[in-house]
Amino acid sequence: MNIPITGRVLAILFFGLLAGCRAPVYLMPSPEVMQDARFDVFADNPYLNDLDTITTYFATTREPAKPGDPKVFSKQHGDALRMGKATYQIGEEGDAWRAMYSTTMTVEERDKVELALIDTDVQASVALDALDSEPADIAAEFFAGLNRDLDASPTRILTVFVHGANNSFYESVARGAQLQYFTGKSDVALTFAWPSAGSIWGYGYDKKQASRATEDFARFLELLALNSTAKHINIIAYSVGGRIASGALAQLGEKYPADDPRLNAEKARRVNQVYMAASDEPLETFADNYPRYAHLVDTLTVTANPDDNVLGLAQFVDGEVRLGSAGEGREIENMSEDERDRIRTFMNGGKLQFIDMRVEQIEGFEYSHGAWYENPWLSTDVLVTLYIGIDPQERGLRSFRTAQDVTVWYFPDDYLTTLKAKLLELYE
């Protein structure tokens, strides 16, 4: 196929932009609500031992980079699911404190506090073809540690992060670790590190790997449901990770239909909140997948922006509208009548919360493909939704009905005022 010069330039730009994050990873800005001393999770926190490090959990299907060295992972898909813990140092001594509290550091200095991977501890390795059998003994050390941390957590929520394209193992786990860090280390997060190429030229490779990772992630979710003590398993899926999470949940939805008595017996229903941030999943695929797993998930939140240049260029490459760039639900009119009616029912019924990120006239509110960690308003909404589960109206979002008769949410300028009042009401 001959691509015109303009097309080639746009394609090159697309591969460069799709990363969402690049090495090295820096500590993300503190979520906006935490900049209010009344909601500072690091103040008087009995779970906080050290501000300058993050230790978090991971599960990866990456092949070790070197035989006999399971701490360094390649971009190749391996034959096992490896689970363990990773520890990151946050800048030099004292940098983490200054990044969040100092009035003398410039914004640019705060944005350059690097996360360095200092230890990787692989605690379990389960062959992928053995995941359907009972692997509790093989993974006993991993689940013993995970469950100790869950049982000590005030919420007993396990948040699973599924990263996007162009991520190394280091990058993906560093990003997911911050979901744990910004709860004051009191809650538990785990990154599912599928084998992305970690290269700006690897989008095609990553789409293939994401397709392959879908079944792996479905089986891993079952493993967590059966062996963890989590009260709820929540998921945040970013960009290409949206393909993996949605596809995996659809597989589980078919395996465990709504009337299946195994749902309670095998705890498969414990997925509570799912947050799809700038999802790269094609809209038509989502329209097919979501009705298959809606009964497994309490609430699905979707952030979308038609002005997302990364997803717009993804559409340019293959012609498919992405879920994360669907604006105001307009694209649902292009679906089949059955799909359109089902999606409209979900959006108007509260289970599917669609947030349009096109916001103007709010000082400091900026959108980007990586807004879930780059925009302190949206990172606030992510953490509040995943760890507290407040309904959108109660946490300060507002809604309107579109011309397509679907409910769409957005951030008003008084979002933080409403949210803070609700949090004070809940925890006074």
Backbone torsions as a table, in degrees:
resi	resn	phi	psi	omega
1	MET	NA	129.6	177.9
2	ASN	-91.1	116.0	179.3
3	ILE	-97.0	127.2	179.5
4	PRO	-61.3	161.9	-176.6
5	ILE	-54.4	-45.4	179.9
6	THR	-59.3	-41.7	179.3
7	GLY	-63.8	-40.9	179.7
8	ARG	-64.7	-41.0	179.0
9	VAL	-62.7	-44.1	178.9
10	LEU	-64.7	-39.0	179.6
11	ALA	-63.9	-42.3	178.1
12	ILE	-62.3	-43.3	177.5
13	LEU	-60.8	-40.6	-179.8
14	PHE	-59.8	-48.0	-178.4
15	PHE	-63.7	-32.1	177.8
16	GLY	-71.8	-35.6	-176.8
17	LEU	-79.9	-29.8	-168.7
18	LEU	-62.5	-15.5	-176.9
19	ALA	-52.3	-44.5	-176.6
20	GLY	77.0	-39.2	174.2
21	CYS	-150.5	151.5	-177.3
22	ARG	-130.6	153.4	176.1
23	ALA	-71.3	143.0	-7.6
24	PRO	-76.4	163.8	177.0
25	VAL	-93.1	134.5	177.9
26	TYR	-109.1	153.1	177.2
27	LEU	-56.9	126.6	-176.8
28	MET	-71.2	157.0	177.4
29	PRO	-57.3	144.4	178.3
30	SER	-59.5	132.1	175.1
31	PRO	-50.9	142.0	-169.9
32	GLU	-54.4	-41.3	-176.0
33	VAL	-63.9	-28.4	-179.4
34	MET	-75.0	-13.4	178.3
35	GLN	-77.9	-3.2	172.1
36	ASP	-96.6	123.6	-174.5
37	ALA	-57.7	-24.7	-179.8
38	ARG	-68.5	-18.3	-176.4
39	PHE	-122.8	27.2	-179.7
40	ASP	-78.9	105.8	-175.3
41	VAL	-71.6	-11.1	179.8
42	PHE	-92.9	-8.1	-178.8
43	ALA	-84.9	128.5	177.3
44	ASP	51.0	44.2	-175.8
45	ASN	-100.0	113.0	-177.9
46	PRO	-67.8	-16.2	-178.9
47	TYR	-89.9	-8.0	-174.1
48	LEU	-91.7	120.0	178.7
49	ASN	-101.7	-38.3	-174.4
50	ASP	-153.5	126.5	-178.0
51	LEU	-75.4	-19.8	-168.5
52	ASP	-94.0	2.3	177.8
53	THR	-135.3	157.1	173.0
54	ILE	-129.5	129.2	170.7
55	THR	-118.2	127.9	-173.9
56	THR	-140.6	173.7	-178.7
57	TYR	-102.4	155.6	175.6
58	PHE	-145.8	157.6	168.3
59	ALA	-136.8	131.6	-176.2
60	THR	-138.4	145.0	173.1
61	THR	-104.9	12.8	175.8
62	ARG	-70.7	147.3	174.3
63	GLU	-80.2	136.3	174.7
64	PRO	-55.5	143.2	-176.5
65	ALA	-68.0	-32.0	-179.2
66	LYS	-129.8	139.5	177.3
67	PRO	-56.7	131.3	177.6
68	GLY	82.0	-0.6	178.9
69	ASP	-121.8	89.1	-175.7
70	PRO	-80.2	4.9	-176.6
71	LYS	-92.1	-13.9	179.5
72	VAL	-119.3	127.0	-171.5
73	PHE	-116.6	143.0	-180.0
74	SER	-92.3	-174.2	176.6
75	LYS	-90.2	-1.1	-176.9
76	GLN	-82.2	143.4	175.3
77	HIS	-74.2	125.5	-177.7
78	GLY	-93.2	-172.1	-178.8
79	ASP	-104.9	8.9	-176.6
80	ALA	-143.9	157.5	171.2
81	LEU	-98.7	116.8	-178.9
82	ARG	-105.8	131.2	-174.6
83	MET	-125.9	144.3	179.5
84	GLY	178.7	-154.3	-177.0
85	LYS	-127.9	148.6	176.5
86	ALA	-129.6	142.6	179.9
87	THR	-120.2	133.9	180.0
88	TYR	-119.0	137.8	170.9
89	GLN	-90.6	135.1	-178.9
90	ILE	-99.0	97.2	178.1
91	GLY	60.1	-156.4	174.3
92	GLU	-83.9	171.6	-178.5
93	GLU	-56.5	126.0	178.3
94	GLY	90.7	-10.7	-177.9
95	ASP	-63.8	-39.6	-178.2
96	ALA	-62.6	-43.9	179.1
97	TRP	-61.8	-46.1	-177.4
98	ARG	-66.9	-34.3	-179.2
99	ALA	-63.5	-30.8	-177.6
100	MET	-97.3	-27.7	-170.8
101	TYR	-120.7	-21.2	-173.0
102	SER	-69.7	137.1	174.5
103	THR	-94.7	-3.5	-178.0
104	THR	-99.1	-22.7	178.0
105	MET	-71.9	138.0	175.6
106	THR	-75.2	164.0	177.0
107	VAL	-58.0	-40.6	-179.1
108	GLU	-63.1	-39.0	178.7
109	GLU	-67.4	-39.9	178.2
110	ARG	-62.6	-34.1	-177.3
111	ASP	-78.4	-1.4	-176.3
112	LYS	-118.2	28.7	175.6
113	VAL	-88.6	104.4	-169.9
114	GLU	-81.1	146.0	172.6
115	LEU	-99.6	123.7	-178.6
116	ALA	-114.9	127.8	178.3
117	LEU	-73.6	118.0	-176.7
118	ILE	-112.2	-14.4	177.7
119	ASP	-159.8	139.4	173.7
120	THR	-129.1	121.8	-177.9
121	ASP	-117.5	102.3	177.5
122	VAL	-82.4	115.5	-173.6
123	GLN	-102.4	-14.3	-179.2
124	ALA	-156.7	146.1	175.6
125	SER	-138.5	115.1	-177.5
126	VAL	-118.3	124.4	178.3
127	ALA	-56.6	136.4	-177.7
128	LEU	-59.4	-34.2	-179.8
129	ASP	-77.5	-1.7	177.7
130	ALA	-108.5	2.6	-176.7
131	LEU	-66.1	-24.1	-179.6
132	ASP	-79.8	-14.4	175.8
133	SER	-91.4	-178.9	-176.8
134	GLU	-84.5	104.3	-176.3
135	PRO	-98.8	17.4	-172.2
136	ALA	-57.4	-41.6	-178.7
137	ASP	-66.7	-39.8	-179.4
138	ILE	-65.1	-36.8	-176.4
139	ALA	-104.3	23.3	-173.0
140	ALA	-61.0	-43.9	-178.3
141	GLU	-63.2	-43.4	-179.3
142	PHE	-61.9	-50.1	-176.7
143	PHE	-71.0	-28.2	176.4
144	ALA	-63.7	-44.7	179.0
145	GLY	-69.1	-44.1	179.1
146	LEU	-59.7	-44.6	-177.2
147	ASN	-71.0	-31.2	174.1
148	ARG	-61.9	-44.1	-179.6
149	ASP	-68.5	-39.2	177.7
150	LEU	-64.1	-43.0	-177.5
151	ASP	-68.3	-25.5	178.1
152	ALA	-85.5	-12.9	-177.9
153	SER	-75.4	143.0	178.6
154	PRO	-68.0	-20.4	-178.8
155	THR	-107.8	-23.0	-173.7
156	ARG	55.4	35.0	176.5
157	ILE	-99.3	134.2	173.3
158	LEU	-107.7	117.9	178.3
159	THR	-101.6	123.8	-178.5
160	VAL	-105.4	124.9	-179.9
161	PHE	-102.7	129.4	175.8
162	VAL	-115.3	112.7	-169.9
163	HIS	-79.4	173.9	-179.6
164	GLY	-94.7	-162.8	-178.0
165	ALA	-76.5	168.1	173.9
166	ASN	56.9	47.3	178.1
167	ASN	-127.1	132.2	168.7
168	SER	-79.3	172.8	175.2
169	PHE	-58.8	-46.6	-179.4
170	TYR	-57.2	-47.4	-176.8
171	GLU	-64.6	-47.4	-174.5
172	SER	-64.2	-44.4	-178.2
173	VAL	-71.6	-34.6	176.9
174	ALA	-61.3	-41.0	179.8
175	ARG	-67.2	-45.1	179.7
176	GLY	-66.6	-31.1	-178.9
177	ALA	-60.6	-29.9	-176.1
178	GLN	-72.3	-19.7	172.7
179	LEU	-64.0	-31.0	177.1
180	GLN	-82.9	-41.9	-175.7
181	TYR	-59.8	-44.7	-175.0
182	PHE	-83.9	16.7	162.3
183	THR	-101.6	11.6	-174.5
184	GLY	75.5	24.1	-178.9
185	LYS	65.0	12.5	-176.0
186	SER	-86.1	-20.3	179.6
187	ASP	-109.4	177.3	-170.8
188	VAL	-120.9	131.2	176.5
189	ALA	-125.9	152.2	-179.6
190	LEU	-140.7	134.3	177.8
191	THR	-102.4	128.7	171.6
192	PHE	-90.4	103.6	-172.9
193	ALA	-95.7	86.2	177.3
194	TRP	-75.1	160.8	-170.3
195	PRO	-79.7	72.4	171.4
196	SER	-70.2	153.0	-178.3
197	ALA	-71.5	-25.5	-177.3
198	GLY	66.6	31.6	-177.2
199	SER	-136.1	144.8	179.8
200	ILE	-67.2	-14.9	179.8
201	TRP	-98.3	6.7	-169.0
202	GLY	-101.2	18.8	-175.5
203	TYR	-61.8	-43.9	178.4
204	GLY	-61.1	-43.8	176.7
205	TYR	-60.9	-43.7	-176.7
206	ASP	-66.4	-36.5	177.2
207	LYS	-62.0	-40.3	177.7
208	LYS	-66.0	-42.7	179.5
209	GLN	-66.2	-35.8	178.2
210	ALA	-63.7	-39.6	177.6
211	SER	-62.1	-41.9	179.6
212	ARG	-69.1	-33.6	-177.0
213	ALA	-73.0	-16.3	-176.9
214	THR	-58.6	-49.2	179.7
215	GLU	-66.3	-39.5	178.0
216	ASP	-58.5	-43.4	-177.4
217	PHE	-69.3	-37.0	177.4
218	ALA	-60.2	-44.1	-178.9
219	ARG	-70.4	-33.4	178.0
220	PHE	-67.8	-39.0	177.0
221	LEU	-61.4	-39.7	176.1
222	GLU	-62.8	-40.9	179.2
223	LEU	-60.4	-43.2	178.2
224	LEU	-64.5	-44.5	-178.5
225	ALA	-61.3	-35.7	-176.3
226	LEU	-82.0	-28.7	-169.7
227	ASN	-117.9	-10.8	178.5
228	SER	-95.7	160.3	177.5
229	THR	-98.9	16.4	-178.6
230	ALA	-59.9	135.7	173.0
231	LYS	-68.4	-41.5	176.5
232	HIS	-138.6	146.8	170.5
233	ILE	-109.8	116.0	178.2
234	ASN	-107.1	155.5	-176.1
235	ILE	-131.4	132.6	165.7
236	ILE	-118.8	122.4	-177.7
237	ALA	-117.6	128.6	-174.3
238	TYR	-115.3	128.9	173.5
239	SER	54.9	-120.2	-178.7
240	VAL	-62.0	-24.8	175.5
241	GLY	-59.4	-23.3	176.6
242	GLY	-64.1	-33.5	176.2
243	ARG	-62.1	-43.3	-175.5
244	ILE	-69.0	-49.6	-177.1
245	ALA	-63.4	-45.9	-178.0
246	SER	-66.2	-42.6	179.0
247	GLY	-64.6	-40.0	179.8
248	ALA	-66.6	-43.8	179.2
249	LEU	-64.0	-35.3	177.2
250	ALA	-63.9	-39.6	176.5
251	GLN	-62.3	-44.2	179.2
252	LEU	-67.0	-34.8	178.3
253	GLY	-63.5	-35.0	177.3
254	GLU	-74.3	-35.4	179.8
255	LYS	-71.2	-34.5	-179.0
256	TYR	-122.0	80.5	178.8
257	PRO	-64.1	166.3	-172.1
258	ALA	-58.1	-32.1	-177.4
259	ASP	-95.7	12.4	-177.5
260	ASP	-80.3	120.9	-179.1
261	PRO	-64.8	-17.1	179.4
262	ARG	-68.9	-15.9	-178.1
263	LEU	-56.1	-46.9	178.6
264	ASN	-79.9	-38.8	-177.3
265	ALA	-62.4	-39.5	-177.0
266	GLU	-104.9	11.1	173.9
267	LYS	58.0	27.3	-176.6
268	ALA	-73.6	-11.7	-177.0
269	ARG	-89.2	5.1	-170.8
270	ARG	-78.8	4.4	171.1
271	VAL	-71.7	117.7	-173.2
272	ASN	-101.3	-68.0	-179.4
273	GLN	-109.5	135.1	171.6
274	VAL	-123.6	129.2	-178.8
275	TYR	-119.5	113.5	178.0
276	MET	-98.6	105.7	-177.7
277	ALA	-99.9	116.7	178.1
278	ALA	49.7	50.4	-173.4
279	SER	-65.9	133.7	177.8
280	ASP	-86.5	1.3	179.7
281	GLU	-65.1	129.8	176.4
282	PRO	-56.1	138.7	-175.2
283	LEU	-58.4	-41.1	-179.6
284	GLU	-65.8	-35.6	177.3
285	THR	-65.9	-42.7	177.7
286	PHE	-60.4	-42.9	-179.7
287	ALA	-61.2	-28.7	176.5
288	ASP	-82.7	-39.1	-174.8
289	ASN	-75.3	-47.5	-169.7
290	TYR	-57.6	-45.5	178.2
291	PRO	-60.5	-20.4	-179.9
292	ARG	-78.7	-21.6	-179.2
293	TYR	-123.2	5.2	-177.5
294	ALA	-57.1	-32.6	-179.3
295	HIS	-73.0	-15.4	179.8
296	LEU	-88.7	-16.5	-170.5
297	VAL	-119.7	132.2	178.4
298	ASP	-68.1	-50.7	-177.4
299	THR	-143.7	137.4	173.7
300	LEU	-117.3	122.4	176.5
301	THR	-106.6	131.8	-179.3
302	VAL	-122.3	127.6	170.5
303	THR	-102.3	136.1	-176.0
304	ALA	-144.6	151.0	177.3
305	ASN	-154.8	116.8	178.9
306	PRO	-61.7	-17.2	-179.6
307	ASP	-93.3	10.2	175.8
308	ASP	-68.9	105.7	-175.5
309	ASN	-65.0	-34.0	-179.6
310	VAL	-63.9	-49.2	-179.8
311	LEU	-72.0	-29.3	174.9
312	GLY	-64.1	-39.9	177.7
313	LEU	-72.5	-30.9	173.9
314	ALA	-61.4	-42.0	176.6
315	GLN	-63.8	-36.5	178.4
316	PHE	-61.7	-36.8	-177.5
317	VAL	-68.7	-43.2	-174.1
318	ASP	-124.7	-1.1	174.5
319	GLY	82.4	6.4	-176.5
320	GLU	-103.6	127.0	175.7
321	VAL	-68.5	133.8	-179.6
322	ARG	-92.3	150.7	177.2
323	LEU	-55.9	-42.0	-176.4
324	GLY	-74.1	-2.7	176.0
325	SER	-120.9	13.1	177.6
326	ALA	-80.1	121.1	-174.9
327	GLY	-102.2	124.8	175.7
328	GLU	56.0	19.7	178.6
329	GLY	73.8	11.0	-176.1
330	ARG	-60.9	-36.7	-174.5
331	GLU	-67.4	-14.5	-179.4
332	ILE	-65.9	-19.3	178.8
333	GLU	-67.1	-16.7	178.8
334	ASN	-89.2	-2.7	179.4
335	MET	-82.0	170.6	173.3
336	SER	-67.4	159.0	-177.5
337	GLU	-58.8	-40.1	-179.1
338	ASP	-65.8	-47.0	179.5
339	GLU	-62.5	-42.3	-178.3
340	ARG	-61.5	-44.2	-178.3
341	ASP	-67.4	-38.4	-179.8
342	ARG	-68.1	-44.4	-179.9
343	ILE	-64.8	-40.7	178.5
344	ARG	-61.8	-41.7	178.9
345	THR	-60.9	-43.8	-179.7
346	PHE	-66.5	-43.3	-178.2
347	MET	-66.2	-34.4	-179.3
348	ASN	-86.8	-13.6	-177.1
349	GLY	-94.0	-6.8	175.0
350	GLY	101.0	-18.9	-179.1
351	LYS	-74.2	-32.5	179.0
352	LEU	-110.2	109.4	-176.8
353	GLN	-105.4	109.2	-173.3
354	PHE	-101.1	115.4	-177.7
355	ILE	-105.7	118.6	176.0
356	ASP	-86.4	120.5	-172.9
357	MET	-88.1	4.9	178.4
358	ARG	-77.7	96.7	-176.0
359	VAL	-121.5	133.5	177.7
360	GLU	-125.4	162.0	173.5
361	GLN	65.5	24.4	171.4
362	ILE	-117.3	115.6	-174.4
363	GLU	-62.5	129.9	176.7
364	GLY	83.4	-2.9	-178.8
365	PHE	-92.0	110.6	-178.5
366	GLU	-125.7	140.2	179.6
367	TYR	-99.3	144.0	171.4
368	SER	-150.2	167.0	177.8
369	HIS	-60.3	-33.2	178.9
370	GLY	-96.4	31.2	-173.3
371	ALA	-60.6	-25.8	-175.6
372	TRP	-62.6	-25.7	175.2
373	TYR	-115.0	-17.4	-178.0
374	GLU	-90.0	-26.6	-178.0
375	ASN	-101.9	113.5	-175.4
376	PRO	-62.8	-22.0	174.0
377	TRP	-71.0	-47.4	-177.1
378	LEU	-71.0	-38.6	177.0
379	SER	-62.7	-33.7	173.1
380	THR	-60.2	-47.7	-178.1
381	ASP	-64.1	-38.8	177.9
382	VAL	-59.9	-51.5	-176.3
383	LEU	-66.0	-41.9	-180.0
384	VAL	-64.5	-40.2	-179.8
385	THR	-67.8	-46.2	-175.3
386	LEU	-71.3	-40.1	-171.9
387	TYR	-99.8	-18.0	179.6
388	ILE	-117.9	-34.6	175.0
389	GLY	75.7	34.5	179.4
390	ILE	-77.3	138.9	177.8
391	ASP	-61.1	151.9	-174.0
392	PRO	-57.8	-41.1	-179.6
393	GLN	-65.8	-40.7	-178.8
394	GLU	-69.1	-28.5	179.9
395	ARG	-91.0	5.4	169.0
396	GLY	110.1	-3.0	176.2
397	LEU	-76.5	157.4	174.4
398	ARG	-121.2	160.4	-175.4
399	SER	-129.8	162.3	171.5
400	PHE	-148.9	159.8	176.2
401	ARG	-96.3	130.9	-178.8
402	THR	-85.2	175.6	176.8
403	ALA	-63.6	-20.3	177.9
404	GLN	-90.3	8.2	177.4
405	ASP	62.4	43.6	174.2
406	VAL	-124.2	150.8	-179.4
407	THR	-86.1	126.1	179.1
408	VAL	-125.4	136.8	-179.3
409	TRP	-103.2	157.3	177.4
410	TYR	-153.6	165.0	178.2
411	PHE	-88.7	114.3	173.6
412	PRO	-84.7	171.0	-177.0
413	ASP	-72.0	-16.2	177.9
414	ASP	-101.0	19.4	-178.6
415	TYR	-52.8	-50.9	-175.4
416	LEU	-65.9	-36.9	178.6
417	THR	-62.0	-45.8	180.0
418	THR	-66.3	-43.6	-179.1
419	LEU	-61.9	-45.2	-178.0
420	LYS	-63.8	-39.3	178.0
421	ALA	-62.5	-38.7	179.2
422	LYS	-67.6	-42.0	-179.9
423	LEU	-64.8	-39.9	177.5
424	LEU	-64.2	-38.1	177.4
425	GLU	-63.4	-40.3	-177.4
426	LEU	-72.5	-34.1	-170.2
427	TYR	-117.7	12.6	177.9
428	GLU	-73.3	NA	NA
